Amino acid sequence: MIFNKPLDPYDFFLQSEDKKSHILFSFKDVELERYKSINYLVHIKDDQFAGQVEIWIEHEELYDFLRRLLQAEHSEVKTIHLKAISSEEFEMTLIDQKMGHYEIAYSVTKIRYSRRGLIETTLKGSFGYDSEFLNLLKESLKRINRLLS
């Protein structure tokens, strides 16, 4: 399934150049009083593999990701990281491949309980990012940052 538009004003979407892979951040909730953060259900489809995990991202982490993304156009920033409050659950890196080409590397881990103890499932991979969507990503992140500010 390929999404042409995010579903909510606070969703954001990263799609591969070959249109076979994507990461969709679906907005669920926001915390503005105690610990400014935003809750997402992250859907990943990487060619024939797929997974999802629910995460919280703190405001400062999201703001830093946006700031570094905006700086990347005018500097030597080579990698831009985004991680969940529980970094073992979700971590993503945009890697500048020069000339406006980016690679997205990601790792999601879901931990669940069984009678025998914890079961940990990890989906890890990377794909070339379709930078045609870069401006849309920046605008989505600015909108999210305004919500959290």
C-alpha atoms as one frame of an Amber mdcrd trajectory, in Angstrom:
protein
   0.000   0.000   0.000   1.351   3.451  -0.932   0.079   6.551   0.833  -0.077
   9.743  -1.184  -1.100  11.927   1.756  -0.739  11.600   5.509  -3.983  10.801
   7.278  -3.784  13.419  10.045  -2.143  16.887  10.219   0.453  15.457  12.634
   1.271  12.316  10.638   4.380  12.143   8.509   5.545   9.789   5.825   8.891
   8.670   4.369   8.851   6.796   1.069  11.585   5.003  -0.840  12.743   6.002
  -4.295  11.440   2.737  -5.771   8.050   3.138  -3.975   8.396  -0.373  -2.463
   9.211   0.792   1.063   7.914   3.413   3.464   7.641   4.503   7.081   4.381
   6.107   8.211   4.145   7.881  11.560   0.438   7.871  12.533  -0.403  10.379
  15.259  -2.077   8.910  18.353  -1.701  11.292  21.290   0.257  14.204  22.727
   1.467  15.069  26.234   1.983  18.806  26.808   1.959  19.228  30.578   4.386
  16.892  32.340   6.853  15.749  29.679   6.278  17.292  26.254   6.095  14.367
  23.876   4.094  12.899  21.033   2.771   9.365  20.580   2.879   7.584  17.199
   2.039   4.235  15.727   4.949   3.660  13.339   4.148   1.460  10.331   7.138
   0.179   8.364   6.961  -1.626   5.056  10.320  -2.495   3.547   9.732  -4.363
   0.295   8.403  -7.760   1.503   8.908  -7.106   5.238   6.581  -5.148   7.499
   6.129  -4.238  11.142   4.701  -1.638  13.464   5.370  -0.339  16.922   3.804
   2.304  19.165   6.306   4.876  20.417   6.642   8.192  22.244   9.069  10.848
  20.986  10.078  13.712  23.249   9.732  17.282  21.995  13.468  18.060  22.178
  14.296  14.960  20.110  11.814  15.902  17.399  12.934  19.545  17.432  16.597
  18.498  17.096  15.706  16.188  14.183  13.927  19.075  12.414  16.766  21.529
  13.144  19.410  19.162  11.765  17.254  18.400   8.719  16.982  22.124   7.958
  20.750  22.578   8.471  21.602  19.643   6.220  20.868  21.649   3.080  23.461
  24.285   3.968  26.157  22.369   5.830  28.146  19.221   6.160  25.566  17.418
   8.312  25.837  13.797   7.183  23.538  11.893   9.519  20.315  12.920  11.215
  18.932  10.726  14.008  15.443  10.305  15.419  14.694   7.943  18.273  11.858
   7.096  20.597  11.994   7.849  24.305  12.722   4.110  24.642  15.425   4.062
  21.959  15.405   0.255  21.769  11.815   0.473  20.422  12.588   2.775  17.496
  15.595   4.446  15.953  15.938   6.011  12.520  18.806   7.732  10.733  18.725
   9.803   7.557  22.128   9.487   5.919  23.105  12.156   3.392  24.425  10.393
   0.294  25.348  13.724  -1.423  23.498  15.692  -4.073  20.124  15.508  -2.302
  20.043  11.712  -2.024  19.332  10.214   1.381  19.276   6.722   2.780  16.999
   5.872   5.690  18.242   3.278   8.155  15.782   2.134  10.806  15.358  -0.326
  13.633  12.103  -1.173  15.426  11.800  -3.627  18.267   8.644  -4.967  19.819
   8.841  -6.721  23.177   5.998  -8.902  24.354   5.497 -11.390  27.132   4.853
 -15.118  26.912   4.713 -17.911  29.454   8.427 -18.503  28.909   9.457 -14.874
  29.349  10.091 -11.953  27.042   9.946 -12.308  23.276  11.774  -9.622  21.331
  11.156  -9.088  17.612  13.332  -6.645  15.658  12.925  -5.309  12.135  16.008
  -3.551  10.850  16.804  -2.259   7.397  17.384   0.672   5.086  16.178   2.119
   1.809  16.868   5.090  -0.454  14.624   8.022   0.486  12.595   9.744  -2.223
  13.821  13.320  -1.605  10.927  14.616  -3.710   9.035  14.473  -0.386  11.703
  16.336   1.638   9.885  19.693   1.691   6.636  18.002   2.710   8.505  16.242
   5.542   9.980  19.545   6.759   6.555  21.224   6.756   5.003  18.307   8.663
   7.764  18.434  11.275   7.349  22.217  11.666   3.607  21.727  12.258   4.324
  19.031  14.868   6.905  21.252  16.549   4.327  24.080  16.814   1.900  21.649
  18.470   4.519  20.675  21.063   5.830  24.218  21.717
